[in-house]
Amino acid sequence: MTLQFFGAAQTVTGSMHLVSANGSHILLDCGLYQGKRAEAFERNRKLPFDAASIDAVVLSHAHIDHAGNLPNLVRSGFIGPIYATSATRDLCNVMLYDSAYIQERDVEYVNKKHLNRDEPPVEALYTSEDVEQTIAQMKGVRYRQKVQVADGFWITFFDAGHVLGSAVTLIEVMESGKTNRLGFTGDLGRKNMPILKDPEPIGDVEIMISESTYGARVHEPIVGMEERLSQVIRRTIDRGGKVIVPAFSVGKTQEFLYVLFSLNDTGRLPAVPIFVDSPLSVNATEVFRLHPECFDKETNQYIMQDEDPFGFGRLKYVRSVDESKKLNDLHEPCIIIASSGMCEAGRILHHLANNIDDPHHTILVIGYMAEHTLGRRIVERQPVVRIFGEAFQLRSEVAILNAFSAHAGQDELVGYISAVDRKALKKIFLVHGELQQAEALSAKLSEAGFESVHIPGRGEKAEFGR
């Protein structure tokens, strides 16, 4: 059996790992690489293998950095099945069409510039037609259902607790009469988070591919998260400001709404309007409503009582561009939640451009901001940032609430891996983390008694059983 790491190797984007055995090739995730524009376009377009050689894809969850390049894989010749939970398939049906729309609009913009410079036009990475074919190739799989996906390959999904439908995957590979058990965390969630069930143990494995996004950080405790959020909102409203929240449309937005719902339900939320300014968030929230089987007991209890955490009183979903623009004319306190989560595209850029230089307002960071993104520059509180090519003074308050993270922190990752029998676990590969984060997690795992931990580079191969 051979593993090869093509994406999310010493970085947090573009998750993509190849498992080969028995002449079969199984791809774990096929995510978009997000970073500097020219590099990202080149890396995403040029797949590092022949797409037609892939027998099946196993998808951990619907986030774009894990699923976003699937239509390009299909466009490039992949004709096999894509295995995912039903909730992940339904979210991909929303997210991938949105991604194709963005690709097509970006190409329109670039080609206008190329036309003016007498340069050849460029093509979109993929189109809506490619997405349609991709969704047709997706097969829904239940949690804890063992499925054969190729010659000698079986998978079983366990709830990862990261986002609706997310899965930790057990891959069992039969080769030369021996079965190798491989675990792939995808993105691992946290215990006691709103809406979703806690991450499930995977059982004993010989090889573990683990994410390491927050490998150097222990998150703020979830207990007290609501009160810390309430304090940020109150002090912003007291000075007459807006709370601007960059949030991923799938997962982060719904979690944040749930906490606002809880604050409202207990009388701790000031009487201000709340706007979700993202068509994708609106559509994704509808998918959440379709999959109560993924919810924890508390969320299902609310739903049984006909209470809707995603649709309470002062909450308004904004679909149209005109409605979004009108939010810029609001001068009274409010909460605006908009994508993208790392401030690299979408309507959040307009809200930042209109508010970032005003100290009355707060930019509330509730998710991870990767290197080379506007979100990271805001987190670093750089005094001047560029939005739409223009320089803006960063004068707004920047509040960071890491307790909202949907990724396991260092202690939670070590705890999850420690549930695996150390004698059985021969090798741990740390992916989906910047090098500093992965190195810190590697050190902690070594302290915990795990002897063989490796941080693979992009394109690196590892062989087993030969």
C-alpha positions, -999 to 999 in steps of 0.1 A, spaced: 0 0 0 12 35 -9 2 68 4 9 101 -14 2 135 -1 -8 160 -28 -26 187 -8 -29 201 27 7 191 32 23 217 56 -6 240 48 -44 241 56 -59 241 22 -63 218 -8 -68 185 11 -60 156 -13 -43 123 -5 -39 92 -27 -41 56 -14 -30 29 -38 -30 -8 -35 -41 -39 -56 -38 -17 -87 -66 5 -74 -62 43 -66 -85 59 -40 -84 97 -35 -92 111 0 -107 145 -6 -102 168 -36 -101 203 -22 -93 237 -37 -60 252 -28 -65 287 -15 -37 312 -13 -20 337 -36 -42 340 -67 -18 330 -95 -3 301 -75 -38 289 -65 -51 289 -100 -21 270 -113 -22 243 -86 -59 238 -88 -60 235 -126 -31 211 -130 -39 179 -111 -8 160 -100 -21 127 -114 -41 113 -143 -78 119 -133 -89 89 -153 -66 66 -132 -86 73 -100 -111 45 -91 -130 63 -64 -130 94 -42 -138 93 -5 -149 127 7 -146 137 44 -169 167 42 -183 195 20 -160 225 28 -144 239 -3 -108 232 8 -118 195 9 -144 192 -19 -140 223 -41 -119 208 -69 -141 177 -75 -157 192 -106 -123 198 -121 -114 162 -114 -145 151 -132 -139 176 -160 -104 161 -163 -116 125 -169 -126 110 -135 -157 88 -140 -158 68 -108 -180 72 -77 -176 98 -50 -185 84 -16 -197 108 11 -224 110 38 -258 121 25 -256 154 43 -222 161 27 -237 152 -7 -266 177 -1 -242 204 10 -220 199 -20 -250 203 -42 -252 239 -28 -216 247 -24 -201 234 -56 -227 253 -77 -218 284 -58 -181 278 -64 -187 273 -101 -206 306 -102 -176 323 -86 -151 307 -110 -172 318 -140 -176 354 -127 -138 356 -119 -130 345 -155 -154 371 -169 -135 398 -149 -101 385 -159 -110 382 -196 -122 418 -197 -87 428 -186 -71 404 -211 -92 418 -239 -81 454 -231 -44 442 -231 -49 420 -263 -41 389 -243 -57 354 -248 -88 346 -228 -87 321 -199 -112 293 -191 -130 288 -158 -116 260 -136 -150 244 -140 -186 252 -148 -221 245 -136 -223 216 -161 -192 200 -144 -208 204 -110 -240 187 -123 -220 157 -134 -200 157 -101 -232 155 -81 -245 127 -103 -214 107 -94 -218 111 -56 -231 82 -35 -245 88 0 -232 65 27 -246 62 63 -224 66 94 -210 32 105 -220 15 72 -191 -6 57 -189 -1 20 -165 -16 -6 -153 12 -28 -127 -6 -50 -108 -39 -53 -95 -46 -18 -108 -13 -3 -136 -9 23 -145 23 41 -166 31 72 -176 67 81 -178 79 117 -191 113 128 -163 139 129 -184 165 146 -168 193 125 -196 203 101 -229 188 91 -222 154 75 -184 154 83 -167 121 87 -137 105 101 -130 76 77 -117 41 85 -102 27 53 -95 -11 54 -71 -23 26 -68 -60 19 -34 -67 2 -15 -99 -1 -38 -116 25 -32 -89 51 -56 -60 61 -42 -26 68 -64 -3 88 -60 34 79 -77 63 97 -83 97 81 -97 124 104 -106 149 76 -113 179 98 -119 168 134 -145 187 155 -148 193 192 -169 179 220 -199 199 234 -201 223 204 -235 236 193 -258 217 169 -236 187 161 -229 154 179 -194 149 194 -166 132 173 -169 94 174 -139 72 181 -127 52 150 -113 22 168 -77 9 164 -58 16 133 -22 10 121 -19 43 103 -35 76 111 -37 107 88 -46 135 112 -54 172 106 -32 196 126 -49 230 120 -46 241 156 -18 217 166 0 245 186 -31 259 203 -54 250 231 -88 267 225 -106 288 250 -131 267 269 -165 263 253 -180 270 287 -184 308 289 -184 312 251 -218 327 251 -210 353 278 -177 363 260 -197 369 228 -224 388 247 -197 412 261 -183 419 226 -217 426 212 -227 449 242 -196 470 241 -199 475 204 -235 485 206 -228 508 235 -205 528 213 -231 528 184 -212 504 162 -218 473 141 -204 438 147 -191 425 114 -186 388 114 -167 370 85 -180 334 86 -179 304 64 -214 299 49 -215 262 59 -210 253 95 -196 284 111 -226 306 102 -251 281 116 -231 276 148 -229 313 153 -266 317 147 -273 289 173 -253 308 199 -271 340 191 -304 321 194 -294 308 228 -285 344 240 -318 357 226 -337 328 242 -323 337 277 -326 374 273 -289 381 270 -289 394 234 -293 432 230 -323 442 208 -304 447 175 -312 434 140 -291 405 128 -284 400 91 -270 369 73 -257 385 41 -249 354 20 -271 335 -5 -250 305 1 -256 306 38 -293 308 32 -292 277 10 -268 258 33 -291 265 63 -320 249 44 -298 218 40 -291 218 78 -329 216 84 -331 185 62 -306 165 83 -317 164 120 -300 130 123 -267 149 126 -279 171 154 -271 167 191 -299 161 217 -302 198 227 -307 210 191 -333 182 184 -351 192 216 -355 227 203 -368 215 170 -393 192 187 -406 222 206 -411 240 173 -383 265 180 -360 273 151 -324 282 160 -318 293 124 -349 315 121 -356 334 153 -373 369 155 -347 396 147 -328 374 122 -330 383 85 -314 365 56 -302 387 28 -302 372 -7 -302 401 -32 -273 424 -41 -296 454 -36 -306 443 -1 -269 438 7 -260 473 -5 -287 488 17 -269 475 48 -241 500 41 -266 528 46 -275 515 81 -261 538 108 -275 521 138 -260 491 157 -265 457 141 -248 424 136 -238 414 100 -226 379 92 -212 375 57 -189 352 38 -162 344 29 -147 332 62 -111 343 54 -122 376 39 -109 367 4 -141 371 -16 -178 377 -13 -199 403 4 -178 405 35 -153 426 15 -178 453 9 -188 454 46 -151 456 56 -144 483 31 -173 504 45 -166 499 82 -130 489 89 -117 524 94 -143 533 120 -133 526 157 -170 523 166 -173 490 149 -160 455 157 -147 429 133 -154 396 151 -132 367 141 -147 333 149 -127 310 125 -93 301 112 -75 326 90 -49 311 67 -16 327 57 -17 353 29 -54 361 34 -70 394 43 -84 377 74 -50 368 87 -38 404 82 -68 416 102 -61 390 129 -25 403 130 -40 438 133 -18 452 105 -25 490 106 -31 492 68 -48 465 48 -58 464 11 -94 457 0 -103 457 -37 -68 470 -43 -73 501 -21 -55 508 12 -77 511 44 -67 520 79 -77 493 103 -93 513 131 -121 489 141 -118 468 172 -107 432 163 -122 406 186 -111 370 184 -132 342 199 -113 310 194 -139 290 214 -160 291 182 -134 270 163 -149 239 147 -114 223 146 -101 203 175 -73 221 195 -40 205 204 -53 188 236 -84 175 217 -63 161 188 -40 144 212 -69 130 232 -86 117 200 -55 99 187 -47 86 222 -79 66 221 -62 44 195 -40 15 208 -4 27 207 8 -8 200 -13 -11 169 -6 25 157 26 23 137 26 56 119 9 91 123 10 116 94 1 152 103 -15 171 75 -39 201 71 -17 225 92 9 251 88 44 237 96 46 254 130 13 240 141 21 205 129 55 205 146 40 215 179 14 187 176 41 162 167 61 172 198 30 167 220 22 133 205 58 122 211 54 133 247 23 112 249 42 81 238 37 80 201 70 70 185 65 76 148 50 109 138 58 125 104 48 157 87 48 149 49 57 175 23 37 180 -9 40 150 -32 58 128 -6 52 91 -8 50 65 20 50 27 14 37 0 37 37 -38 37 66 -43 13 
